[in-house]
Amino acid sequence: MGALMLDNSALERISDFLRPCHFYVPMHQRLYEAILKLAERGQMAGPVTLKSYFEKEGDLTHVRGAAYLADLAASVITIINAEDYGRTIYDLYMHRELIALCQEVLRDAY
C-alpha cells in the first residue's frame, strides 16, 4: 500500500488483476479503493491527498488517521516489488476463497 502512495505508476502493474476486495484488512480495502479513485481522476494518491480524500468522506478515523497513512508511506523501502506484493495479496485472497468453498462443501456433505 505504501509503495502505491509513493509512486502511483506502480498501480499500472497491479490494477488489472488486484481489486479492493482482495485485501484481507477492510481498512486496506478502503485505502486501495481510494487510490484507484484518485488515479482515475488523474490525481496523485499520496498520504496528503488520501488524508484530504478521507476527511471529505468523513472516514479518516476508519483508516487510522493521517499518521497511519504517513507511516505506510514511510515504511516503503522500494517500489520495485509492488507487482510481486500485489500477486501475493491476490494469491492469499484466492486461498481464503478456496478455504471458504471447502468449508461450504464440507457443511453440505454433513
N, CA, C and O atoms as a GROMACS GRO file, in nm:
protein
  440
    1MET      N    1   0.083  -0.118   0.000
    1MET     CA    2   0.000   0.000   0.000
    1MET      C    3   0.087   0.125   0.000
    1MET      O    4   0.061   0.220  -0.073
    2GLY      N    5   0.191   0.123   0.082
    2GLY     CA    6   0.279   0.238   0.090
    2GLY      C    7   0.349   0.267  -0.041
    2GLY      O    8   0.368   0.383  -0.078
    3ALA      N    9   0.388   0.161  -0.113
    3ALA     CA   10   0.456   0.178  -0.243
    3ALA      C   11   0.364   0.250  -0.341
    3ALA      O   12   0.410   0.333  -0.419
    4LEU      N   13   0.236   0.219  -0.337
    4LEU     CA   14   0.142   0.285  -0.426
    4LEU      C   15   0.128   0.433  -0.393
    4LEU      O   16   0.109   0.516  -0.482
    5MET      N   17   0.138   0.466  -0.264
    5MET     CA   18   0.128   0.606  -0.225
    5MET      C   19   0.251   0.686  -0.267
    5MET      O   20   0.242   0.806  -0.293
    6LEU      N   21   0.365   0.619  -0.274
    6LEU     CA   22   0.487   0.690  -0.314
    6LEU      C   23   0.499   0.704  -0.464
    6LEU      O   24   0.550   0.804  -0.514
    7ASP      N   25   0.452   0.604  -0.536
    7ASP     CA   26   0.464   0.606  -0.682
    7ASP      C   27   0.340   0.543  -0.742
    7ASP      O   28   0.329   0.420  -0.749
    8ASN      N   29   0.249   0.626  -0.786
    8ASN     CA   30   0.123   0.575  -0.841
    8ASN      C   31   0.142   0.497  -0.971
    8ASN      O   32   0.050   0.426  -1.013
    9SER      N   33   0.258   0.508  -1.034
    9SER     CA   34   0.280   0.431  -1.156
    9SER      C   35   0.286   0.281  -1.126
    9SER      O   36   0.263   0.200  -1.216
   10ALA      N   37   0.314   0.244  -1.003
   10ALA     CA   38   0.312   0.102  -0.965
   10ALA      C   39   0.171   0.045  -0.979
   10ALA      O   40   0.154  -0.076  -0.995
   11LEU      N   41   0.072   0.131  -0.974
   11LEU     CA   42  -0.067   0.089  -0.989
   11LEU      C   43  -0.091   0.028  -1.128
   11LEU      O   44  -0.175  -0.061  -1.142
   12GLU      N   45  -0.019   0.077  -1.228
   12GLU     CA   46  -0.033   0.024  -1.363
   12GLU      C   47   0.001  -0.124  -1.371
   12GLU      O   48  -0.054  -0.196  -1.454
   13ARG      N   49   0.090  -0.169  -1.284
   13ARG     CA   50   0.135  -0.308  -1.288
   13ARG      C   51   0.042  -0.402  -1.211
   13ARG      O   52   0.052  -0.524  -1.226
   14ILE      N   53  -0.048  -0.347  -1.130
   14ILE     CA   54  -0.133  -0.436  -1.049
   14ILE      C   55  -0.282  -0.413  -1.065
   14ILE      O   56  -0.362  -0.500  -1.029
   15SER      N   57  -0.321  -0.299  -1.118
   15SER     CA   58  -0.464  -0.267  -1.122
   15SER      C   59  -0.543  -0.357  -1.216
   15SER      O   60  -0.666  -0.363  -1.206
   16ASP      N   61  -0.476  -0.427  -1.307
   16ASP     CA   62  -0.551  -0.514  -1.398
   16ASP      C   63  -0.597  -0.643  -1.330
   16ASP      O   64  -0.690  -0.708  -1.378
   17PHE      N   65  -0.533  -0.682  -1.219
   17PHE     CA   66  -0.574  -0.806  -1.151
   17PHE      C   67  -0.610  -0.787  -1.004
   17PHE      O   68  -0.678  -0.873  -0.947
   18LEU      N   69  -0.569  -0.680  -0.942
   18LEU     CA   70  -0.592  -0.662  -0.799
   18LEU      C   71  -0.709  -0.568  -0.775
   18LEU      O   72  -0.713  -0.456  -0.828
   19ARG      N   73  -0.805  -0.613  -0.696
   19ARG     CA   74  -0.924  -0.536  -0.662
   19ARG      C   75  -0.928  -0.510  -0.512
   19ARG      O   76  -0.863  -0.582  -0.436
   20PRO      N   77  -1.002  -0.409  -0.468
   20PRO     CA   78  -1.009  -0.381  -0.324
   20PRO      C   79  -1.053  -0.502  -0.241
   20PRO      O   80  -1.004  -0.521  -0.130
   21CYS      N   81  -1.145  -0.583  -0.293
   21CYS     CA   82  -1.195  -0.698  -0.217
   21CYS      C   83  -1.087  -0.804  -0.193
   21CYS      O   84  -1.107  -0.892  -0.109
   22HIS      N   85  -0.977  -0.798  -0.262
   22HIS     CA   86  -0.871  -0.896  -0.245
   22HIS      C   87  -0.790  -0.874  -0.117
   22HIS      O   88  -0.720  -0.964  -0.070
   23PHE      N   89  -0.799  -0.754  -0.061
   23PHE     CA   90  -0.727  -0.725   0.063
   23PHE      C   91  -0.803  -0.784   0.181
   23PHE      O   92  -0.926  -0.775   0.186
   24TYR      N   93  -0.732  -0.842   0.273
   24TYR     CA   94  -0.794  -0.905   0.391
   24TYR      C   95  -0.842  -0.801   0.491
   24TYR      O   96  -0.951  -0.814   0.548
   25VAL      N   97  -0.763  -0.699   0.512
   25VAL     CA   98  -0.794  -0.596   0.610
   25VAL      C   99  -0.887  -0.492   0.546
   25VAL      O  100  -0.850  -0.429   0.447
   26PRO      N  101  -1.007  -0.475   0.601
   26PRO     CA  102  -1.102  -0.379   0.542
   26PRO      C  103  -1.045  -0.238   0.524
   26PRO      O  104  -1.078  -0.169   0.427
   27MET      N  105  -0.962  -0.196   0.616
   27MET     CA  106  -0.901  -0.064   0.605
   27MET      C  107  -0.815  -0.055   0.479
   27MET      O  108  -0.814   0.049   0.412
   28HIS      N  109  -0.744  -0.161   0.446
   28HIS     CA  110  -0.662  -0.161   0.326
   28HIS      C  111  -0.748  -0.170   0.200
   28HIS      O  112  -0.709  -0.121   0.094
   29GLN      N  113  -0.863  -0.232   0.212
   29GLN     CA  114  -0.959  -0.231   0.101
   29GLN      C  115  -1.000  -0.088   0.070
   29GLN      O  116  -1.004  -0.047  -0.046
   30ARG      N  117  -1.031  -0.013   0.175
   30ARG     CA  118  -1.073   0.128   0.158
   30ARG      C  119  -0.960   0.213   0.101
   30ARG      O  120  -0.982   0.297   0.013
   31LEU      N  121  -0.839   0.190   0.151
   31LEU     CA  122  -0.725   0.266   0.100
   31LEU      C  123  -0.700   0.239  -0.047
   31LEU      O  124  -0.681   0.332  -0.126
   32TYR      N  125  -0.701   0.112  -0.084
   32TYR     CA  126  -0.677   0.077  -0.224
   32TYR      C  127  -0.787   0.133  -0.314
   32TYR      O  128  -0.759   0.183  -0.423
   33GLU      N  129  -0.911   0.124  -0.268
   33GLU     CA  130  -1.023   0.180  -0.344
   33GLU      C  131  -1.004   0.331  -0.364
   33GLU      O  132  -1.030   0.382  -0.473
   34ALA      N  133  -0.961   0.399  -0.261
   34ALA     CA  134  -0.939   0.544  -0.270
   34ALA      C  135  -0.824   0.575  -0.366
   34ALA      O  136  -0.832   0.670  -0.444
   35ILE      N  137  -0.719   0.496  -0.361
   35ILE     CA  138  -0.606   0.516  -0.452
   35ILE      C  139  -0.652   0.498  -0.596
   35ILE      O  140  -0.615   0.577  -0.683
   36LEU      N  141  -0.733   0.396  -0.622
   36LEU     CA  142  -0.786   0.374  -0.757
   36LEU      C  143  -0.871   0.492  -0.802
   36LEU      O  144  -0.858   0.537  -0.916
   37LYS      N  145  -0.957   0.542  -0.714
   37LYS     CA  146  -1.045   0.654  -0.750
   37LYS      C  147  -0.964   0.780  -0.781
   37LYS      O  148  -0.991   0.848  -0.880
   38LEU      N  149  -0.866   0.809  -0.697
   38LEU     CA  150  -0.784   0.927  -0.722
   38LEU      C  151  -0.705   0.913  -0.851
   38LEU      O  152  -0.692   1.009  -0.927
   39ALA      N  153  -0.653   0.794  -0.877
   39ALA     CA  154  -0.578   0.771  -1.001
   39ALA      C  155  -0.668   0.785  -1.123
   39ALA      O  156  -0.625   0.839  -1.225
   40GLU      N  157  -0.793   0.739  -1.114
   40GLU     CA  158  -0.889   0.754  -1.224
   40GLU      C  159  -0.914   0.901  -1.256
   40GLU      O  160  -0.934   0.938  -1.371
   41ARG      N  161  -0.912   0.983  -1.152
   41ARG     CA  162  -0.933   1.127  -1.169
   41ARG      C  163  -0.808   1.199  -1.217
   41ARG      O  164  -0.811   1.319  -1.245
   42GLY      N  165  -0.696   1.125  -1.226
   42GLY     CA  166  -0.570   1.186  -1.267
   42GLY      C  167  -0.499   1.258  -1.155
   42GLY      O  168  -0.410   1.339  -1.179
   43GLN      N  169  -0.538   1.228  -1.032
   43GLN     CA  170  -0.476   1.292  -0.916
   43GLN      C  171  -0.371   1.200  -0.855
   43GLN      O  172  -0.380   1.078  -0.865
   44MET      N  173  -0.272   1.260  -0.793
   44MET     CA  174  -0.171   1.186  -0.720
   44MET      C  175  -0.235   1.129  -0.594
   44MET      O  176  -0.303   1.202  -0.521
   45ALA      N  177  -0.214   1.001  -0.568
   45ALA     CA  178  -0.271   0.937  -0.448
   45ALA      C  179  -0.160   0.915  -0.346
   45ALA      O  180  -0.111   0.804  -0.330
   46GLY      N  181  -0.123   1.021  -0.279
   46GLY     CA  182  -0.020   1.014  -0.175
   46GLY      C  183  -0.083   1.033  -0.039
   46GLY      O  184  -0.205   1.051  -0.028
   47PRO      N  185  -0.002   1.029   0.066
   47PRO     CA  186  -0.057   1.045   0.201
   47PRO      C  187  -0.138   1.174   0.219
   47PRO      O  188  -0.241   1.174   0.287
   48VAL      N  189  -0.093   1.283   0.160
   48VAL     CA  190  -0.161   1.412   0.177
   48VAL      C  191  -0.296   1.411   0.104
   48VAL      O  192  -0.397   1.452   0.161
   49THR      N  193  -0.297   1.364  -0.021
   49THR     CA  194  -0.423   1.363  -0.095
   49THR      C  195  -0.520   1.259  -0.040
   49THR      O  196  -0.642   1.279  -0.044
   50LEU      N  197  -0.468   1.148   0.010
   50LEU     CA  198  -0.554   1.047   0.072
   50LEU      C  199  -0.614   1.100   0.202
   50LEU      O  200  -0.731   1.076   0.232
   51LYS      N  201  -0.534   1.173   0.278
   51LYS     CA  202  -0.586   1.234   0.401
   51LYS      C  203  -0.701   1.328   0.367
   51LYS      O  204  -0.806   1.325   0.432
   52SER      N  205  -0.681   1.409   0.266
   52SER     CA  206  -0.784   1.502   0.223
   52SER      C  207  -0.908   1.427   0.172
   52SER      O  208  -1.021   1.466   0.202
   53TYR      N  209  -0.886   1.322   0.096
   53TYR     CA  210  -0.995   1.240   0.043
   53TYR      C  211  -1.079   1.183   0.156
   53TYR      O  212  -1.202   1.192   0.153
   54PHE      N  213  -1.014   1.124   0.256
   54PHE     CA  214  -1.088   1.062   0.366
   54PHE      C  215  -1.151   1.164   0.458
   54PHE      O  216  -1.255   1.136   0.519
   55GLU      N  217  -1.092   1.282   0.471
   55GLU     CA  218  -1.155   1.388   0.550
   55GLU      C  219  -1.286   1.431   0.485
   55GLU      O  220  -1.385   1.452   0.554
   56LYS      N  221  -1.285   1.443   0.352
   56LYS     CA  222  -1.407   1.481   0.280
   56LYS      C  223  -1.514   1.374   0.294
   56LYS      O  224  -1.633   1.405   0.302
   57GLU      N  225  -1.472   1.248   0.296
   57GLU     CA  226  -1.565   1.136   0.309
   57GLU      C  227  -1.608   1.116   0.455
   57GLU      O  228  -1.704   1.044   0.483
   58GLY      N  229  -1.536   1.180   0.549
   58GLY     CA  230  -1.564   1.162   0.690
   58GLY      C  231  -1.515   1.028   0.744
   58GLY      O  232  -1.561   0.980   0.847
   59ASP      N  233  -1.421   0.968   0.673
   59ASP     CA  234  -1.373   0.834   0.707
   59ASP      C  235  -1.228   0.828   0.751
   59ASP      O  236  -1.169   0.720   0.753
   60LEU      N  237  -1.168   0.940   0.786
   60LEU     CA  238  -1.026   0.938   0.820
   60LEU      C  239  -0.997   0.848   0.940
   60LEU      O  240  -0.892   0.785   0.946
   61THR      N  241  -1.088   0.841   1.035
   61THR     CA  242  -1.066   0.755   1.151
   61THR      C  243  -1.074   0.607   1.113
   61THR      O  244  -1.014   0.523   1.180
   62HIS      N  245  -1.147   0.575   1.005
   62HIS     CA  246  -1.157   0.435   0.962
   62HIS      C  247  -1.028   0.384   0.900
   62HIS      O  248  -1.011   0.263   0.885
   63VAL      N  249  -0.938   0.474   0.864
   63VAL     CA  250  -0.807   0.433   0.812
   63VAL      C  251  -0.696   0.471   0.910
   63VAL      O  252  -0.581   0.492   0.871
   64ARG      N  253  -0.732   0.480   1.035
   64ARG     CA  254  -0.640   0.508   1.146
   64ARG      C  255  -0.576   0.646   1.142
   64ARG      O  256  -0.476   0.669   1.210
   65GLY      N  257  -0.630   0.736   1.066
   65GLY     CA  258  -0.584   0.873   1.066
   65GLY      C  259  -0.465   0.900   0.976
   65GLY      O  260  -0.409   0.811   0.912
   66ALA      N  261  -0.428   1.027   0.975
   66ALA     CA  262  -0.320   1.074   0.888
   66ALA      C  263  -0.185   1.012   0.925
   66ALA      O  264  -0.102   0.987   0.838
   67ALA      N  265  -0.164   0.987   1.053
   67ALA     CA  266  -0.036   0.930   1.097
   67ALA      C  267  -0.016   0.791   1.037
   67ALA      O  268   0.096   0.756   0.999
   68TYR      N  269  -0.122   0.713   1.028
   68TYR     CA  270  -0.110   0.579   0.969
   68TYR      C  271  -0.075   0.587   0.821
   68TYR      O  272   0.007   0.510   0.772
   69LEU      N  273  -0.138   0.681   0.751
   69LEU     CA  274  -0.106   0.700   0.609
   69LEU      C  275   0.041   0.737   0.592
   69LEU      O  276   0.109   0.685   0.503
   70ALA      N  277   0.089   0.827   0.676
   70ALA     CA  278   0.230   0.867   0.668
   70ALA      C  279   0.322   0.751   0.704
   70ALA      O  280   0.426   0.733   0.640
   71ASP      N  281   0.285   0.672   0.803
   71ASP     CA  282   0.365   0.555   0.841
   71ASP      C  283   0.373   0.453   0.728
   71ASP      O  284   0.479   0.395   0.703
   72LEU      N  285   0.262   0.430   0.660
   72LEU     CA  286   0.262   0.337   0.547
   72LEU      C  287   0.360   0.383   0.440
   72LEU      O  288   0.439   0.303   0.388
   73ALA      N  289   0.354   0.510   0.406
   73ALA     CA  290   0.442   0.563   0.303
   73ALA      C  291   0.588   0.561   0.348
   73ALA      O  292   0.678   0.535   0.268
   74ALA      N  293   0.611   0.589   0.475
   74ALA     CA  294   0.749   0.594   0.526
   74ALA      C  295   0.812   0.455   0.539
   74ALA      O  296   0.934   0.442   0.539
   75SER      N  297   0.729   0.352   0.549
   75SER     CA  298   0.783   0.218   0.569
   75SER      C  299   0.829   0.152   0.439
   75SER      O  300   0.883   0.041   0.442
   76VAL      N  301   0.807   0.217   0.327
   76VAL     CA  302   0.843   0.160   0.197
   76VAL      C  303   0.993   0.170   0.174
   76VAL      O  304   1.052   0.277   0.189
   77ILE      N  305   1.052   0.059   0.138
   77ILE     CA  306   1.194   0.058   0.105
   77ILE      C  307   1.212   0.077  -0.045
   77ILE      O  308   1.298   0.153  -0.089
   78THR      N  309   1.130   0.007  -0.124
   78THR     CA  310   1.137   0.017  -0.268
   78THR      C  311   1.001  -0.016  -0.328
   78THR      O  312   0.919  -0.084  -0.267
   79ILE      N  313   0.979   0.034  -0.449
   79ILE     CA  314   0.854   0.002  -0.518
   79ILE      C  315   0.876  -0.105  -0.623
   79ILE      O  316   0.782  -0.145  -0.692
   80ILE      N  317   0.997  -0.152  -0.636
   80ILE     CA  318   1.032  -0.249  -0.739
   80ILE      C  319   0.947  -0.375  -0.728
   80ILE      O  320   0.908  -0.432  -0.830
   81ASN      N  321   0.918  -0.418  -0.607
   81ASN     CA  322   0.844  -0.542  -0.586
   81ASN      C  323   0.694  -0.522  -0.576
   81ASN      O  324   0.624  -0.614  -0.532
   82ALA      N  325   0.642  -0.408  -0.614
   82ALA     CA  326   0.499  -0.380  -0.600
   82ALA      C  327   0.413  -0.485  -0.670
   82ALA      O  328   0.311  -0.526  -0.616
   83GLU      N  329   0.453  -0.527  -0.789
   83GLU     CA  330   0.374  -0.628  -0.860
   83GLU      C  331   0.377  -0.762  -0.786
   83GLU      O  332   0.275  -0.830  -0.778
   84ASP      N  333   0.493  -0.798  -0.734
   84ASP     CA  334   0.504  -0.924  -0.658
   84ASP      C  335   0.416  -0.919  -0.533
   84ASP      O  336   0.349  -1.017  -0.500
   85TYR      N  337   0.417  -0.806  -0.464
   85TYR     CA  338   0.332  -0.792  -0.346
   85TYR      C  339   0.184  -0.800  -0.384
   85TYR      O  340   0.104  -0.863  -0.315
   86GLY      N  341   0.150  -0.737  -0.496
   86GLY     CA  342   0.012  -0.743  -0.544
   86GLY      C  343  -0.029  -0.886  -0.576
   86GLY      O  344  -0.141  -0.927  -0.544
   87ARG      N  345   0.059  -0.961  -0.638
   87ARG     CA  346   0.030  -1.103  -0.669
   87ARG      C  347   0.015  -1.184  -0.540
   87ARG      O  348  -0.069  -1.273  -0.533
   88THR      N  349   0.096  -1.154  -0.440
   88THR     CA  350   0.086  -1.224  -0.312
   88THR      C  351  -0.049  -1.196  -0.247
   88THR      O  352  -0.113  -1.288  -0.196
   89ILE      N  353  -0.092  -1.070  -0.249
   89ILE     CA  354  -0.222  -1.035  -0.193
   89ILE      C  355  -0.332  -1.109  -0.266
   89ILE      O  356  -0.425  -1.162  -0.204
   90TYR      N  357  -0.323  -1.114  -0.399
   90TYR     CA  358  -0.423  -1.184  -0.478
   90TYR      C  359  -0.422  -1.334  -0.448
   90TYR      O  360  -0.527  -1.396  -0.432
   91ASP      N  361  -0.302  -1.394  -0.439
   91ASP     CA  362  -0.291  -1.537  -0.410
   91ASP      C  363  -0.350  -1.571  -0.273
   91ASP      O  364  -0.418  -1.673  -0.258
   92LEU      N  365  -0.323  -1.488  -0.174
   92LEU     CA  366  -0.378  -1.511  -0.041
   92LEU      C  367  -0.531  -1.499  -0.042
   92LEU      O  368  -0.600  -1.574   0.027
   93TYR      N  369  -0.582  -1.405  -0.120
   93TYR     CA  370  -0.727  -1.393  -0.137
   93TYR      C  371  -0.785  -1.522  -0.195
   93TYR      O  372  -0.886  -1.573  -0.147
   94MET      N  373  -0.719  -1.574  -0.298
   94MET     CA  374  -0.766  -1.698  -0.361
   94MET      C  375  -0.763  -1.814  -0.262
   94MET      O  376  -0.853  -1.898  -0.261
   95HIS      N  377  -0.660  -1.819  -0.178
   95HIS     CA  378  -0.654  -1.924  -0.075
   95HIS      C  379  -0.772  -1.912   0.022
   95HIS      O  380  -0.834  -2.012   0.058
   96ARG      N  381  -0.802  -1.790   0.064
   96ARG     CA  382  -0.916  -1.769   0.155
   96ARG      C  383  -1.046  -1.812   0.089
   96ARG      O  384  -1.132  -1.872   0.154
   97GLU      N  385  -1.061  -1.781  -0.039
   97GLU     CA  386  -1.182  -1.820  -0.111
   97GLU      C  387  -1.192  -1.972  -0.124
   97GLU      O  388  -1.301  -2.028  -0.110
   98LEU      N  389  -1.081  -2.038  -0.150
   98LEU     CA  390  -1.081  -2.184  -0.160
   98LEU      C  391  -1.115  -2.249  -0.026
   98LEU      O  392  -1.188  -2.347  -0.020
   99ILE      N  393  -1.061  -2.193   0.080
   99ILE     CA  394  -1.092  -2.245   0.214
   99ILE      C  395  -1.241  -2.230   0.242
   99ILE      O  396  -1.304  -2.322   0.293
  100ALA      N  397  -1.296  -2.114   0.210
  100ALA     CA  398  -1.440  -2.091   0.232
  100ALA      C  399  -1.523  -2.188   0.149
  100ALA      O  400  -1.624  -2.239   0.197
  101LEU      N  401  -1.483  -2.212   0.026
  101LEU     CA  402  -1.555  -2.305  -0.060
  101LEU      C  403  -1.547  -2.447  -0.003
  101LEU      O  404  -1.647  -2.520  -0.002
  102CYS      N  405  -1.430  -2.485   0.043
  102CYS     CA  406  -1.415  -2.619   0.103
  102CYS      C  407  -1.501  -2.633   0.228
  102CYS      O  408  -1.561  -2.738   0.250
  103GLN      N  409  -1.506  -2.530   0.309
  103GLN     CA  410  -1.590  -2.534   0.428
  103GLN      C  411  -1.738  -2.547   0.391
  103GLN      O  412  -1.812  -2.618   0.457
  104GLU      N  413  -1.779  -2.479   0.285
  104GLU     CA  414  -1.917  -2.487   0.240
  104GLU      C  415  -1.949  -2.628   0.189
  104GLU      O  416  -2.055  -2.682   0.219
  105VAL      N  417  -1.858  -2.686   0.113
  105VAL     CA  418  -1.877  -2.822   0.063
  105VAL      C  419  -1.884  -2.920   0.179
  105VAL      O  420  -1.965  -3.012   0.178
  106LEU      N  421  -1.799  -2.900   0.279
  106LEU     CA  422  -1.797  -2.985   0.396
  106LEU      C  423  -1.930  -2.976   0.473
  106LEU      O  424  -1.984  -3.077   0.516
  107ARG      N  425  -1.980  -2.854   0.489
  107ARG     CA  426  -2.111  -2.835   0.557
  107ARG      C  427  -2.221  -2.904   0.479
  107ARG      O  428  -2.307  -2.970   0.537
  108ASP      N  429  -2.218  -2.891   0.347
  108ASP     CA  430  -2.320  -2.955   0.264
  108ASP      C  431  -2.310  -3.108   0.272
  108ASP      O  432  -2.411  -3.178   0.267
  109ALA      N  433  -2.188  -3.158   0.284
  109ALA     CA  434  -2.167  -3.302   0.291
  109ALA      C  435  -2.223  -3.360   0.422
  109ALA      O  436  -2.274  -3.471   0.426
  110TYR      N  437  -2.210  -3.281   0.531
  110TYR     CA  438  -2.265  -3.328   0.658
  110TYR      C  439  -2.416  -3.326   0.654
  110TYR      O  440  -2.482  -3.362   0.752
   0.00000   0.00000   0.00000
